[in-house]
Amino acid sequence: MNRDSIPSVHFYDQDFVDLYDRSWVWIDEYWKQGTEQNGFAGNYVSYADQKTINLFNCCLSALFLNYSNQTYSPFDMIDFFYSKQEENGAIRCDYSVEDGSVVVSEDNPEGVTFPMFAYVEYLFYHKIGNKKRLKDIVPVLENYFTWLKDTFQKENVLFSVPASACLTGNIPRENVCYPVDFNTVVALNAFYLSEIGDILNDKELSFKYKRLYFSLKTRINNLMWDPETKFYYDLDKSENRIPLKIIGAYWTMLAEIPNDERASFMIEYLKDPQYFGTDNPFPSVSADSDCYKENAEGYCSAVVPSNVYAVVKGLEKYGEYVFARECAIRHMYFILDTLHPEGDKPGDVWEAYLPNREGVPASDGEFPRKRFLPQACLVTITLMIEDIIGLNVSLPRKTVDWTVPNLEVMGIEKLSLKRNLITILSNKNTRGWEIRLESEKLYYFTIEILDEKKKKTLPIPSGKCSMLIDKL
């Protein structure tokens, strides 16, 4: 790996920086070439004892490979699944590493899982900026959505899939017919297909999926929201709410389904240690549930990084930047504590963590997997850049937004804005807080300091420049 090709991060806690750097080293070690037998034309992030190439894990990996300055392309993994699309539009969740054949289980015979493609492609566009790619893959995304509707949508508009499609392990969801998390991710997929329509100036595409999104949003709000407990729940086959609070309900915030009032109730649950506000945020089930265990037996009450990601991104949608950042930092410390445990016992990064002390859940078969990068790097790279440092990059708009509660010594060096490498660093000197910027081409920089209620957008010319915060 050429370390100079990866953007460098700066942060006041050097352990965070070291973990970020080590994550890229691990990615390089686990970066695997596809074979002629499995039909994988490019490379992908692997893990120990891997038997299948999984759709959800590849989507998660794409969210941090976006930041590799194209050293590790995220496209090959997603394109592999597109190449497997069947005539009816189906794309299955697992394909064999050996020969590329479909792998399904008895409890999920259709091989369905969270439909994340449109969300991932929208982020690709803003991080890497290829509009032609969007135009090329829209037919694939539409055919996939049609298959989901034809196979799983019922007369009540909601989607009925097996609980195993939601990747929640041993959480008791046997009676679930309409999972809140799956239906919300379908709505999320429709929302971003509509956004892709806007980018392509395709009014028909935009309107079609906006209508689908609002139709699902209305049904989720009407049927899954409980007005007494102020929470979203799974439904059984009779459309009765199943009173188990799961963290998957927070995909609703990422999909902008609750209004501000309902979101405020959801956020209170996240702050309360009796529910989801554990030391390590956020357990898979609420801490007041019968299936919640402090030692997190299997998936029950385990803290899974992809759930932390979904909640943090949902909090951003409702302006909760400070709380979102605090949660990302807290989770990062638990990853560090488990990587560097006290005593002689060796540590590592894992697929899941305990909610109130360092360590990992009691094993439930293969779960949790050691050095499972699709989950771990989602925090150590993606949340590190986007929430702990606070950068939001859009290549098509040529914009970089930096949102921070208050100024600290932090920033990023040599982040690619297509063929333009940019550097943004904050430091304190005798003149006060100063932000140093370096760029090869013009872009627009927005700094927002929440504590000081300062916000300023400036055009950053090519070359080096700096700004004093006191002068804003």
Buried (B, 14 or more C-beta within 10 A) or exposed (E): BEEEBBBBBBBEBEEBBBBBBEBBEBBBEBBBEBEEEBBBEEBBBBBEEBEBBBBBBBBBBBBBBBBBBEBBBBBBBBBBBBEBBEEEBBBBBBBBBEEBBBBEEEEBEBBBBBBBBBBBBBBBBBBBBBEEBBEEBBEBBBBBBEBBBEBBBEEEBBBBBBBBBBBBBBBBBEBBBBBBBBBBBBBBBBBBBBBBBEBBEBEEBBEBBBEBBBEBBEBBBEBBBEEEEBBBBBBBEEBEBBEBBBBBBBBBBBBBBBEEEBBEEBBEBBEBEEBBBBBBBBBBBBBEBEBBBEBBBBBBBBBBBBBBBBBBBBBBBBEBBBBBBBBBBBBBBBBBBBBBEEEEEEBBBBBBBBBBBBBBBBEBEEBBBEBBBBBBBBBBBBBBBBBBBBBBBBBBEBBBBBBBBEBBEBBBBBBBBBEBBBBBBBBEEEEEBBBBBBBEBEBBBBBBBBEBEEEEEBEBEEEEBEBEBEEB
